[in-house]
Each structure stands twice: as structure tokens, then as C-alpha cells.
Amino acid sequence: MNSDKTIEELQQDFAEAENLLSQAQRPRLQKLLQDELSRLRVSIDLERNRAPRPEAPQKTQPAPAANEGVHYSTLTKYSFENESDHVKVYILLDGIGEVGKEGVKCDFTERSFDLKIHGYQGKNWRMIIRNLCGDIVPGTSELRLKKNSIVLILKKSGTKYWDSLVYKENALKPESLGKDKNEDPQQGLMNMMKKLYEEGDEDMKRTIAQAWV
């Protein structure tokens, strides 16, 4: 697996492999796809544990005075975890707990959140996510401030699976990955096998070759 693959891409690969496993009938192919699902699950966990951090802010730059208008630097890096009834958003910042709850606020709406941080290492920071993947319940969503991180708990209004944090008009749904109305179901399986063969090591290639014998 290439190191630059995002969690979202890994989740889409996982959903596609699950879909193909439901179609596979040959035991060797079923075993191969089950192994690939296990490998993807480990890769997703590893990516989630990697801590994307914003560039170190200038410690010597003071926060602007309130009467001069507040300037914010943009936070863009985060990771998220999808659960059945909520989504957790992780923003990792060394020592953020020292800012205190008064300096870290988040406003929630049904389809967005606006996170503001004041006075963190001499700067103000902001993360606005509009058009979330699904509706949330603002009243029961919350912000949790940790020693070195901020965790946002987005309470879902339903149980929809979130492929990404932000809604994408043409995002592929897990149940339709690798398929369309006119596509032969076996073609999706062939494409997946080709992809595994091209990306796999020698053992993987040998296993795939044997599976078609």
C-alpha cells in the first residue's frame, strides 16, 4: 500500500473488497479477499494513528488585540473515525490543553462546525467544515479538550455511514463501488485481482496466479 493513500481511499478499497468477497465463489479467491480485507483494516488503523500536525506557529508573534479584529490561521489537518451513531474528529496540537476551555470553542449546526482557537502559541486558529457528509444534532455534539489534542464528537441524526467528513456529490457508496448498471459483476472481481497483482509482492502475485488455476 502506498504511504500517500488517505484513510478515505483505504476505506473505499475496503468497501470494494467486501463487495467483491460477497460475489466470489471460488474458495481461493475468497481467502485472498479475506486476507486483503485484514491488510486494509490494519492500514486504516495505522493511518488513523498517524498524527497530522499543523506547521509550527511562530511563537514570537502575539495574538492581535480584540479591537483590531481577530485574524485566524487555518487548520486543515485532521483525522476522523466513523461510528454507528457519531463521528469523532481529531485535531492534534502539542500542548493545546494549556490554552484552556475558554480559548477553544466550537459552534455546531446541522451540517457544519466552526472551531476557533485563541492564543495557541501566539496565534489564533480556525477550522470550518461546511456541508458535512451527513446531518448532525448540534445540541448533543461536543468538544473535548485534551492535553495534546482536540476531539469533536459529532452526534449523527441517523446511522448513515460517512465515507468522508465532507459531503461529496459524486462520492462512491460502498454498496455501488466497482459496479454500474451495465457492468458484468465478474468484471469488478477481475479488476480487483489485477489491482492486487500489480501492487502486491511476489508472494501475493504467486497466490493470485494459483487462485485462477
GIUR-V584923 format. One record per backbone hydrogen bond with DSSP energy under -0.5 kcal/mol. NH is the residue of the N-H (numbers start at 1). CO is the residue of the C=O. E is the energy in kcal/mol with one decimal. If there is no record, write none. Layout:
# GIUR-V584923
NH & CO & E
NH & CO & E
This chain:
# GIUR-V584923
5 & 2 & -1.6
10 & 6 & -2.3
11 & 7 & -2.6
12 & 8 & -2.0
13 & 9 & -2.4
14 & 10 & -2.5
15 & 11 & -2.4
16 & 12 & -2.3
17 & 13 & -2.5
18 & 14 & -2.3
19 & 15 & -2.1
20 & 16 & -2.4
21 & 17 & -2.4
22 & 18 & -1.6
23 & 19 & -0.6
23 & 20 & -0.9
24 & 20 & -1.9
30 & 26 & -2.4
31 & 27 & -2.5
32 & 28 & -2.2
33 & 29 & -2.6
34 & 30 & -2.2
35 & 31 & -2.2
36 & 32 & -2.0
37 & 33 & -2.3
38 & 34 & -1.9
39 & 35 & -2.2
40 & 36 & -2.5
41 & 37 & -2.3
42 & 38 & -1.9
43 & 39 & -2.2
44 & 40 & -2.5
45 & 41 & -2.0
46 & 42 & -2.3
47 & 43 & -2.3
48 & 44 & -2.2
49 & 45 & -1.5
50 & 46 & -0.8
50 & 47 & -0.6
52 & 50 & -1.0
59 & 57 & -0.5
61 & 58 & -0.8
62 & 60 & -0.7
68 & 65 & -1.6
69 & 66 & -1.2
73 & 124 & -2.9
75 & 126 & -2.8
76 & 74 & -0.5
79 & 90 & -1.8
81 & 88 & -2.6
83 & 81 & -0.5
83 & 86 & -2.3
87 & 154 & -2.2
88 & 81 & -2.5
89 & 152 & -2.5
90 & 79 & -3.4
91 & 150 & -2.6
92 & 52 & -0.6
93 & 91 & -0.5
93 & 148 & -1.6
96 & 93 & -1.8
97 & 147 & -2.3
98 & 95 & -1.7
99 & 96 & -1.7
100 & 96 & -0.6
100 & 97 & -0.6
103 & 100 & -1.3
104 & 101 & -0.9
105 & 116 & -2.5
107 & 114 & -2.1
109 & 112 & -2.6
112 & 109 & -0.5
113 & 129 & -1.8
114 & 107 & -2.3
115 & 127 & -3.1
116 & 105 & -3.1
117 & 125 & -3.1
118 & 103 & -2.9
120 & 123 & -1.9
121 & 119 & -0.8
123 & 120 & -1.3
125 & 117 & -2.7
126 & 73 & -2.2
127 & 115 & -2.3
129 & 113 & -2.4
129 & 127 & -0.5
130 & 128 & -0.6
132 & 111 & -2.5
133 & 165 & -2.2
136 & 110 & -2.3
137 & 155 & -2.7
138 & 136 & -0.7
140 & 137 & -1.1
141 & 137 & -0.9
141 & 138 & -0.7
142 & 153 & -2.0
144 & 151 & -2.8
146 & 144 & -0.6
146 & 149 & -3.0
150 & 91 & -2.6
151 & 144 & -2.7
152 & 89 & -2.5
153 & 142 & -3.1
153 & 151 & -0.5
154 & 87 & -3.2
154 & 152 & -0.8
155 & 153 & -0.8
156 & 85 & -1.9
156 & 154 & -0.6
157 & 135 & -1.9
163 & 161 & -0.7
167 & 131 & -2.7
171 & 168 & -1.6
176 & 173 & -1.6
177 & 173 & -0.8
177 & 174 & -0.7
179 & 176 & -1.9
183 & 180 & -1.1
187 & 184 & -1.7
188 & 184 & -0.9
189 & 185 & -1.0
190 & 186 & -2.3
191 & 187 & -2.5
192 & 188 & -2.1
193 & 189 & -2.2
194 & 190 & -2.3
195 & 191 & -2.3
196 & 192 & -2.5
197 & 193 & -2.3
198 & 194 & -2.5
199 & 195 & -2.0
200 & 196 & -1.6
205 & 201 & -2.4
206 & 202 & -2.5
207 & 203 & -2.3
208 & 204 & -2.4
209 & 205 & -2.4
210 & 206 & -2.1
211 & 207 & -1.8
212 & 208 & -1.0
212 & 209 & -0.6
213 & 210 & -1.2
